[in-house]
Amino acid sequence: MGALVLADGGEFKAPSAKDFDLGPIFGEGTFVTKPMVQAFLAMIIVAGFFLIATRNMKLVPSKLQFAGESVYDFGRNFIAREQIGSKDFRPFVPLIITLFCFILVNNIFGIIPVIQFPTFSHIGFPIALSVLVVYPIYHGVGIKRHGLGYFKKELFPAGVPWPVYILLTPVELFTKFIMNPITLSIRVFAAMFAGHLMLLVFTLAGEFLLLHGAIAVKPVGLVSIAFAIAMTFLEALIQVLQAFIFTLLTANYIGMALAAEH
């Protein structure tokens, strides 16, 4: 979490975006931040989980093997196959599963004690994932499948009267080649940022009222803490959903790029 937000004089100062600027871990002049370490840690956790889960596979799976197989089955059949299609989905299964697990772990960091910070509440991380990973693959597979005709397919959808292209083509260009990677990033960022900020507000407000408030308002502090606990469970659900949505849309974009027509 951010630093204790008590202003001079004992007045409560509400959390803000400044509480998300954690600064370099090793002091001024260095560049390694807590979210960077978390992203690296998430990579190790995901890789380690699947390596251990598949190290000694048996016909009757252990609990860890069962968990790994469940995640694989979910990514393969409920995301990749459904969105990309049974004909083309197989090469993209590793990408889909890796994206889902990596985003999920980074999101869940927001409710893990001690860590308590969702990596993707820093917009640079979802933008990097979207622009440097999803966007090139999304359009790359389309160009590989259709050649330069891919751009015609995307910008000039079949079956549309030609005068409509005057309005439709600029919209398609803006949506497919500019807004898709941006909105893909903003969804997960906004959810993680807003959720963590809400938890900060209720937790720190409750702490302030309990420790520094008058006796009459201390029960309000207890209510605030209770809301913070309830919202932690809600935030956990949102963290899972956002990882799912990001991955689902990625698979959907790939499926649209590979499709013969819209």
Steps between C-alpha positions, in 0.01 A plus 500: 500500500595862485644690792282596793289789377475719809557868443658737753267570786344156496261574212411223261634533149326281245714268287572617145695403191818608681469191719561287189838665436713271715835621371820299445563224751870573528470877527545796269701441187383139462213378287377175657152549647269273695267436201801401288606247762144371521480450124823301510374303802173424320696358207692270737180393679317412177797315350573323829138395545476328163846346523422346838143402404621312190826362638364158595166463325286197584179349373344579838615860543627654819330816625763720339484310170121526509525876555742536208280289273194703600669827411620353171156363417337834581738697281497247218132415473310792651710784363725399208271248330184705551644831375752393236320195364566127510701514177757762601513518880775249585812713425363775726422290808838567670458875443145505638582297811816701570319832465218391729728365773747788484229767523314309770805469726588868456141598582477270803810666645260782593344295780802296608618609848829691507499547120154662481550672168355398160776528240259599225385808692805656330376554146840440343476126566167429323599736216830316452321165501239621254718701261814285504341154519132489405495769229784357284361146526145616429588675174796276418290184475246688287767615254653151496161344422364755249807687379447869430136415437471497879483878504224497239309245710534711814440843349247414231261236639322298233135562420499871583378754241803694374381849613490369859875435484557875513386491863565137589864465388640781724306353793636152429854637465475687830341207681708209372841664481492762776225451758500121543840481673422812704161380625643156570752664731267752661244239608733311727688811613185690596357205691821439694562868570145575613468184707826555685416866560163403649666250731746769610219744573296262715800346678682823583180687585399221736845497659495876542156503661588216738832648609436873485124551484270595782324220687176580318651432157707194586210266399514664157865393485395141568244523218768636269733211583213254444439657157870467422490127583187447289651695212814287515291197400329703228838622379625141479208418269571807285868408478413159361240647262743760363761235426230298325367799302847606381576148384155448348527819295850406388371167370202676342726744314715215372190311390370804310837554333507139380138490385426523129241772556347691794 
